[in-house]
Amino acid sequence: MKKQNKKAVLVAVLLGSMGFALVNAAVDMVAANSQMADIALLSVKAKSNLAKAAKGDDSQAILEAQQRSAAVTKALKAAEAAFAKLEKATKDADKEAAVKELAAAYKAAKDALEGPLPEPVSPKGKKGNAYVPNVTDTPWKSDGARRVSDVAFGVGYAASGGSFGDRDATPE
Amino acid sequence: MNRQSYLGLMVGLGLMLGGVVRADSTKDLQAKADKAIAVAEKTIADVRAQLDEHKKMLATISTQSVEYKEMKSMVSKATAVWKETTKSLESSKKFAARISKTSSPVLAKKFALLATGSANVAQAGAKSVEMCFYFVEAVAAKNTVGIEIIRGAVLSSFDEIAKTREYYKQIKVIIAKGK
């Protein structure tokens, strides 16, 4: 190839690359918003799977769906933190780091929903929620056993004059 | 071959290659958007198919029960979500139809993002309405554990749908500004 022709090819390649970079840079925030919307959708899907499992009586399936849903919610929170960083970032390096974090959160959410069962999310430093039922706890083997126990408790409670377990505060 | 014809050949080859790359990319974008729309359409169709059955189920639940009042409020939210859902599906179809019609790869990418985003909003909405059906089923079956879990799932799904919609709105704003 002649020297001049080589130059023409080089210029064409250079212009093409510049155009490609321009198009990609322009959709950065669009892509980030799109990824955030995708993660929120994954979270809705995880909740839907949990709700579907909860209407049945397979406690193992409910537990698995709860584990997956909690892991997706955790990934969504990580993604929101990464997105906030991206919005605030002014330096390119910070933007790149935030985009990587966002991509990692997206992968974590997708894996939590579709991949192998994730590790249970432990609420570190938080007290348990008394209003969230523990599906693994089956204190009553049958409704009959529960009724017998309830009646026995009721009889004891009535016999105690309705003050079962009530004690005066210690004087000190 | 003289210099002019060689250069002409190079330019022609470049245009051809450019066209092939663009066509492939537009094809991929179209396929991605079509897939998102197909998933949303299926989810919506599934919900529609369950509607009558759940209306009947709802009629069996005592209007005096606490859950009935709760369901009424849930159904009212779900109705609003459903309206948005069907609207989003229509928008996504309109955007998707424009992907392959445009000659600009930049515009094609934007239309694809709008089509996919809108389809995802529709899918999220349909999933949420479906979850309300699960709540009705749990109440009708007096499944107390199920009621608690589904209630939590439905309520947080409403928040997440709002988030999906907000991010999609941002996509539209950025694209409209031409950034």
Interface residues (C-beta under 8 A of the other chain):
Chain A: K2 Q4 N5 A8 V9 A12 G16 V23 A26 V27 M29 V30 A31 N33 S34 M36 A37 D38 A40 L41 S43 V44 K45 K47 S48 L50 A51 K52 A54 K55 G56 D57 I62 Q66 S69 T73 L76 Y131 V132 P133 V135
Chain B: R3 Y6 L7 M10 V11 G14 G18 P105 V106 K109 K110 L113 T116 G117 N120 V121 Q123 A124 K127 S128 E130 M131 Y134 F135 E137 A138 A141 N143 T144 V145 G146 E148 I149 I150 G152 A153 V154 S156 S157 E160 I161 K163 T164 Y167 Y168 Q170 I171 I174 I175 K179
